[in-house]
Amino acid sequence: MKSLVKLFSPINKQKIPWWVEISTTIPRCTYFFGPFDSVKEAKQEQTGYIDDLVQEKAFGITVEIKQCQPTSITVFEEPYENR
């Protein structure tokens, strides 16, 4: 049981970088911007990414800042009609 506590301790979590995850409904995509050393740094940069997507006519924008290790920085989803 001690190994699980060590694995999920706050100290180990801090080694995972922070990313700005932005999802859009048009186009149906998820974008990851980062990595950042802190949540504060990610929050400071998010506005620029949102502004870029608005200029590119993206709609339905949602933002989440989280610690993760994305395997791809842009994920294109199939349009709903093709599912």
Secondary structure, DSSP 8 states (H G I E B T S, - for coil): -HHHHHHT-HHHHTTS-EEEEEEETBTTEEEEEEEESSHHHHHHHHHHHHHHHHHTT-BS-EEEEEE---S-SEEE---GGG-
